[in-house]
Amino acid sequence: MKTKRLRSAQNKVDPEGPNLIDFISKMPDDVLVMILSCLPIKRAVITSSSFSGSFRLDSSCSQHIDEWIHFALDKKIEKLDLYLSHESRDRAGNYEFKLPSSNGIVGAMQMSFKKIFLYGVNLNEPTLNAILKNSPFLEKLSVCVSDLYAHIHVGGQGVNLKRLIINSCSGVESIVLYGFDLVSFLYSGSEIQLRLVDLPKLKELDIGEVNVGFENNVFSQISSCALYLEVLVLNIGSAKKGLNVNAILKLPKVKKLMLIIGAEEDDSLLEYTSIAQACLSLETFSISLHWCSLMKKRRKVRHVAAPHLHKHLKFLEIIGYYGRISDLELAVYVIDNAVALKKITIDPCCHASEGRLTREDFLKREQAARCSAKRQITPLLPPGVDLAIL
C-alpha cells in the first residue's frame, strides 16, 4: 500500500534569509504548552499552525486546543492542520475534536474550511457529520492515527468533498460512501466492509487491507465504480488467502495499478497478474512485495501465456525485489506480454519481516538484490526497454 509522508516545519529554508533551526518544537511538552497558553490566542493559532508537526499533545491539553479551534472558526480560516501525537499508544488519550455548540446543536455555524488534516485527533460521529454538513467549501479531509467510530457514512446532498483519506485509524468496521462528487478515496487499515454507491466522479481508489478471496471480496465492494476508476491501489494483506479469479471485474479505464502483496517463502504470485489483465487501458503496473521471509527456492521460472497482451503497458515497477524466482516471474510475465514496454524500475527496498534486522542487514540485502536484478533481468530485456535499479 502507498505511505503518506508528513512534512514538518523543521529546518525550513527562508529564501530571503539564513537557515533557521526550529528549537521551539524540541522543547519539553509541558514547557511548550505553558508558552502557548501564555500567548494571545491569535498568536497561539499562528504558532500551532507553523509548528503543528512537532506537537506531542493529548487530551490533557484540551482546553487550549479548543480555544485555538474556536478562534480559527471565528476567523474563518480555510486550512486546518492539527498534528498531535503523544508517547502513549492508547488512542483513547488523543485529543477529541470539539466544535462549539449553539442551542445544544454541535457545530451549527457554517465553516469556511477547504482542507482539514487531523493526526492523532479523535472524531465522533456527530462532530464529523457537523463538519461535513456545515463546510460547503470543504474539498479535502484527512484523518490519520485517530480513534473513530464503527460505522462511517459519508454522502448525500451538501457534501462537497473531493478527496477523503482515512489512514491507520482504529475502531472502524465499515465505511459507506454515497451520492457525492468524490474524486479520490484512500483507506489504510485493517479489513473492513466497504460500500461505494453513486460516485460517478471517483477516479482514484487506494484501499487496504483487502480480501481478494471468496469472502468479503473487494471487487464486489467496488463494482459500482469499476467503470470510472483510473488509478487503483490494492493492499492485499496475505497471498495465502488466495485469489478468486472469477470475482475480478473489468476495469476499462484504469491506467495505473498498484498491488501491495504480503507473501511467504518463495511462492509464485503469477495469479495476481489476472488483476492487471482486467485493466484494459493499463499503462503503469506497480507491485510492492512484503515478504514474511526472504527464503529462496530452486525451481524453474514459469512462463505463463496471458489470454491477451497488454497493449498499453509501458512501465513496470517492482518494489521489494530480492531475486527470488517469484520476483523474476513477475518481471518475465510483463516482458513477455507488454508489447509497448518502455521501462522496468526495480526498487530493492527490503520489506521482509523475519527476525530483527539491523540497518546494516537491510543495506546488505538491498545491495544483494540489486546484483540479482541486474544479473537476472538484463539478458531478458527487449531492444528499447530501459532497466533502472534504484
LOZAKOL-739441 format. One record per residue (C-alpha): residue number from 1; residue in three letters; x, y, z. Coordinates in steps of 0.5 Angstrom, whole numbers. Layout:
// LOZAKOL-739441
- nr;rest;px;py;pz
- NUM;ala;X;Y;Z
...
//
This chain:
// LOZAKOL-739441
- nr;rest;px;py;pz
- 1;met;0;0;0
- 2;lys;2;7;-2
- 3;thr;6;11;5
- 4;lys;4;19;6
- 5;arg;10;23;8
- 6;leu;8;29;13
- 7;arg;13;35;13
- 8;ser;14;38;19
- 9;ala;16;46;19
- 10;gln;23;44;22
- 11;asn;29;46;18
- 12;lys;25;50;13
- 13;val;30;55;9
- 14;asp;28;62;8
- 15;pro;30;64;1
- 16;glu;31;71;4
- 17;gly;35;70;10
- 18;pro;39;65;14
- 19;asn;37;58;15
- 20;leu;33;57;22
- 21;ile;33;51;26
- 22;asp;27;50;30
- 23;phe;29;50;37
- 24;ile;22;51;40
- 25;ser;19;44;38
- 26;lys;24;41;41
- 27;met;22;44;48
- 28;pro;19;39;53
- 29;asp;12;38;52
- 30;asp;10;42;59
- 31;val;14;48;57
- 32;leu;11;48;50
- 33;val;4;48;53
- 34;met;6;53;58
- 35;ile;9;58;53
- 36;leu;3;57;48
- 37;ser;-2;58;54
- 38;cys;1;65;55
- 39;leu;1;68;48
- 40;pro;-5;72;46
- 41;ile;-10;67;43
- 42;lys;-9;70;36
- 43;arg;-1;68;36
- 44;ala;-2;62;39
- 45;val;-6;59;33
- 46;ile;-1;62;28
- 47;thr;5;59;32
- 48;ser;1;52;33
- 49;ser;0;52;25
- 50;ser;7;53;24
- 51;phe;10;48;29
- 52;ser;4;43;29
- 53;gly;8;38;26
- 54;ser;12;37;33
- 55;phe;7;38;38
- 56;arg;6;32;43
- 57;leu;0;34;46
- 58;asp;-6;30;48
- 59;ser;-13;30;52
- 60;ser;-10;34;58
- 61;cys;-9;40;54
- 62;ser;-16;40;51
- 63;gln;-18;47;54
- 64;his;-12;50;50
- 65;ile;-13;47;44
- 66;asp;-21;48;44
- 67;glu;-19;55;44
- 68;trp;-15;55;38
- 69;ile;-20;52;34
- 70;his;-26;56;36
- 71;phe;-21;62;35
- 72;ala;-20;59;28
- 73;leu;-27;58;27
- 74;asp;-29;66;28
- 75;lys;-23;68;24
- 76;lys;-26;63;18
- 77;ile;-19;60;16
- 78;glu;-19;56;10
- 79;lys;-14;50;12
- 80;leu;-14;47;19
- 81;asp;-8;42;21
- 82;leu;-8;39;27
- 83;tyr;-2;34;28
- 84;leu;-2;32;35
- 85;ser;2;26;38
- 86;his;4;23;45
- 87;glu;8;18;48
- 88;ser;2;13;50
- 89;arg;0;9;44
- 90;asp;-7;9;47
- 91;arg;-11;13;42
- 92;ala;-16;14;48
- 93;gly;-12;19;50
- 94;asn;-12;23;44
- 95;tyr;-15;30;44
- 96;glu;-22;29;42
- 97;phe;-24;35;36
- 98;lys;-30;39;39
- 99;leu;-34;44;36
- 100;pro;-38;50;39
- 101;ser;-45;48;40
- 102;ser;-51;53;40
- 103;asn;-57;51;43
- 104;gly;-55;44;44
- 105;ile;-53;43;37
- 106;val;-46;42;36
- 107;gly;-42;46;30
- 108;ala;-49;49;28
- 109;met;-45;55;25
- 110;gln;-42;55;18
- 111;met;-35;54;17
- 112;ser;-30;56;12
- 113;phe;-25;50;12
- 114;lys;-23;48;5
- 115;lys;-18;43;8
- 116;ile;-17;39;14
- 117;phe;-12;35;16
- 118;leu;-12;31;23
- 119;tyr;-7;27;26
- 120;gly;-8;24;33
- 121;val;-14;27;34
- 122;asn;-20;23;35
- 123;leu;-27;25;32
- 124;asn;-34;22;34
- 125;glu;-40;21;29
- 126;pro;-44;28;31
- 127;thr;-37;32;30
- 128;leu;-36;29;23
- 129;asn;-43;30;21
- 130;ala;-43;37;23
- 131;ile;-36;39;20
- 132;leu;-39;35;13
- 133;lys;-46;39;13
- 134;asn;-43;46;15
- 135;ser;-37;46;11
- 136;pro;-40;48;4
- 137;phe;-33;49;1
- 138;leu;-29;43;4
- 139;glu;-25;39;-1
- 140;lys;-20;35;3
- 141;leu;-21;31;9
- 142;ser;-15;27;12
- 143;val;-16;23;19
- 144;cys;-10;20;21
- 145;val;-8;15;27
- 146;ser;-14;17;30
- 147;asp;-20;13;34
- 148;leu;-26;14;30
- 149;tyr;-33;10;31
- 150;ala;-35;3;28
- 151;his;-40;5;22
- 152;ile;-38;11;18
- 153;his;-43;14;13
- 154;val;-41;20;9
- 155;gly;-45;23;3
- 156;gly;-52;26;1
- 157;gln;-53;33;-1
- 158;gly;-49;38;1
- 159;val;-43;34;2
- 160;asn;-37;37;-3
- 161;leu;-31;33;-1
- 162;lys;-27;31;-7
- 163;arg;-21;28;-3
- 164;leu;-22;23;3
- 165;ile;-16;20;7
- 166;ile;-17;15;13
- 167;asn;-11;13;15
- 168;ser;-9;8;21
- 169;cys;-15;9;25
- 170;ser;-18;5;30
- 171;gly;-25;3;31
- 172;val;-27;3;24
- 173;glu;-31;-3;22
- 174;ser;-35;-1;16
- 175;ile;-35;5;11
- 176;val;-41;7;6
- 177;leu;-39;13;1
- 178;tyr;-45;15;-3
- 179;gly;-48;20;-7
- 180;phe;-43;26;-8
- 181;asp;-37;28;-13
- 182;leu;-32;24;-9
- 183;val;-25;24;-14
- 184;ser;-20;20;-9
- 185;phe;-21;16;-3
- 186;leu;-15;13;1
- 187;tyr;-17;8;6
- 188;ser;-11;4;10
- 189;gly;-12;0;16
- 190;ser;-15;-7;18
- 191;glu;-20;-10;13
- 192;ile;-27;-7;14
- 193;gln;-34;-7;10
- 194;leu;-33;-2;4
- 195;arg;-39;0;0
- 196;leu;-39;5;-5
- 197;val;-45;8;-8
- 198;asp;-47;13;-14
- 199;leu;-40;16;-14
- 200;pro;-39;18;-22
- 201;lys;-33;22;-21
- 202;leu;-29;17;-17
- 203;lys;-22;17;-21
- 204;glu;-17;14;-15
- 205;leu;-18;9;-10
- 206;asp;-13;7;-5
- 207;ile;-15;1;0
- 208;gly;-13;-4;4
- 209;glu;-12;-9;8
- 210;val;-17;-12;3
- 211;asn;-19;-19;1
- 212;val;-19;-22;-6
- 213;gly;-21;-29;-4
- 214;phe;-28;-32;-3
- 215;glu;-31;-28;3
- 216;asn;-32;-20;3
- 217;asn;-28;-20;-4
- 218;val;-26;-13;-5
- 219;phe;-29;-13;-12
- 220;ser;-36;-14;-10
- 221;gln;-35;-8;-6
- 222;ile;-32;-3;-11
- 223;ser;-36;-6;-17
- 224;ser;-41;1;-17
- 225;cys;-35;5;-19
- 226;ala;-31;0;-23
- 227;leu;-32;4;-30
- 228;tyr;-30;10;-27
- 229;leu;-23;9;-24
- 230;glu;-17;11;-27
- 231;val;-12;9;-21
- 232;leu;-13;3;-17
- 233;val;-8;1;-11
- 234;leu;-10;-5;-7
- 235;asn;-6;-7;-1
- 236;ile;-7;-15;-1
- 237;gly;-6;-17;6
- 238;ser;-4;-24;5
- 239;ala;-3;-28;-1
- 240;lys;-4;-34;3
- 241;lys;-12;-33;3
- 242;gly;-12;-34;-5
- 243;leu;-15;-30;-11
- 244;asn;-22;-31;-13
- 245;val;-20;-30;-20
- 246;asn;-28;-31;-22
- 247;ala;-29;-24;-18
- 248;ile;-25;-20;-22
- 249;leu;-28;-14;-25
- 250;lys;-27;-11;-32
- 251;leu;-23;-4;-30
- 252;pro;-23;-1;-37
- 253;lys;-20;6;-35
- 254;val;-15;4;-30
- 255;lys;-8;7;-33
- 256;lys;-5;6;-26
- 257;leu;-5;0;-22
- 258;met;-1;-2;-15
- 259;leu;-1;-8;-12
- 260;ile;2;-9;-5
- 261;ile;2;-16;-3
- 262;gly;4;-20;3
- 263;ala;7;-27;2
- 264;glu;11;-32;5
- 265;glu;17;-36;3
- 266;asp;18;-36;-5
- 267;asp;11;-38;-7
- 268;ser;9;-36;-14
- 269;leu;5;-29;-15
- 270;leu;3;-30;-22
- 271;glu;-4;-31;-21
- 272;tyr;-5;-24;-19
- 273;thr;-3;-21;-26
- 274;ser;-10;-23;-27
- 275;ile;-12;-16;-24
- 276;ala;-7;-13;-29
- 277;gln;-11;-16;-34
- 278;ala;-17;-14;-32
- 279;cys;-14;-6;-33
- 280;leu;-15;-6;-41
- 281;ser;-12;1;-41
- 282;leu;-6;0;-36
- 283;glu;0;4;-37
- 284;thr;4;3;-31
- 285;phe;4;-3;-26
- 286;ser;7;-3;-19
- 287;ile;8;-9;-15
- 288;ser;10;-8;-8
- 289;leu;12;-14;-4
- 290;his;12;-15;3
- 291;trp;15;-22;5
- 292;cys;15;-26;12
- 293;ser;22;-29;10
- 294;leu;27;-28;4
- 295;met;27;-35;3
- 296;lys;29;-37;-4
- 297;lys;27;-44;-7
- 298;arg;31;-47;-13
- 299;arg;26;-48;-18
- 300;lys;25;-46;-26
- 301;val;21;-40;-28
- 302;arg;14;-41;-30
- 303;his;12;-37;-37
- 304;val;5;-36;-37
- 305;ala;2;-34;-44
- 306;ala;-3;-29;-42
- 307;pro;-10;-29;-45
- 308;his;-9;-22;-48
- 309;leu;-3;-18;-49
- 310;his;-2;-11;-45
- 311;lys;-2;-7;-51
- 312;his;-1;0;-47
- 313;leu;3;-2;-41
- 314;lys;9;2;-41
- 315;phe;12;2;-34
- 316;leu;13;-4;-29
- 317;glu;16;-2;-22
- 318;ile;17;-8;-17
- 319;ile;19;-6;-10
- 320;gly;22;-11;-5
- 321;tyr;25;-15;-11
- 322;tyr;30;-19;-8
- 323;gly;32;-24;-13
- 324;arg;27;-30;-11
- 325;ile;24;-34;-17
- 326;ser;18;-31;-15
- 327;asp;20;-24;-16
- 328;leu;23;-26;-23
- 329;glu;17;-29;-25
- 330;leu;13;-22;-25
- 331;ala;18;-19;-29
- 332;val;19;-24;-34
- 333;tyr;11;-24;-35
- 334;val;11;-17;-36
- 335;ile;17;-17;-41
- 336;asp;13;-23;-45
- 337;asn;7;-19;-45
- 338;ala;7;-12;-45
- 339;val;9;-10;-53
- 340;ala;9;-3;-51
- 341;leu;14;-3;-45
- 342;lys;19;2;-44
- 343;lys;22;2;-37
- 344;ile;23;-3;-32
- 345;thr;24;0;-25
- 346;ile;27;-4;-19
- 347;asp;27;-2;-12
- 348;pro;30;-7;-7
- 349;cys;28;-3;-1
- 350;cys;27;-9;4
- 351;his;20;-10;7
- 352;ala;22;-17;10
- 353;ser;19;-18;17
- 354;glu;23;-24;19
- 355;gly;27;-23;25
- 356;arg;30;-16;28
- 357;leu;35;-14;22
- 358;thr;40;-8;23
- 359;arg;40;-2;19
- 360;glu;47;-6;16
- 361;asp;43;-12;15
- 362;phe;38;-8;11
- 363;leu;43;-5;7
- 364;lys;47;-11;5
- 365;arg;40;-15;3
- 366;glu;39;-9;-2
- 367;gln;46;-9;-5
- 368;ala;45;-16;-6
- 369;ala;38;-15;-9
- 370;arg;41;-10;-14
- 371;cys;46;-15;-16
- 372;ser;41;-20;-17
- 373;ala;36;-16;-21
- 374;lys;42;-14;-26
- 375;arg;44;-21;-27
- 376;gln;37;-24;-28
- 377;ile;33;-18;-32
- 378;thr;39;-15;-36
- 379;pro;39;-21;-41
- 380;leu;32;-21;-42
- 381;leu;31;-14;-44
- 382;pro;28;-13;-51
- 383;pro;31;-8;-55
- 384;gly;29;-1;-53
- 385;val;27;-2;-46
- 386;asp;31;1;-40
- 387;leu;32;-2;-33
- 388;ala;33;2;-27
- 389;ile;36;-1;-21
- 390;leu;35;4;-15
//
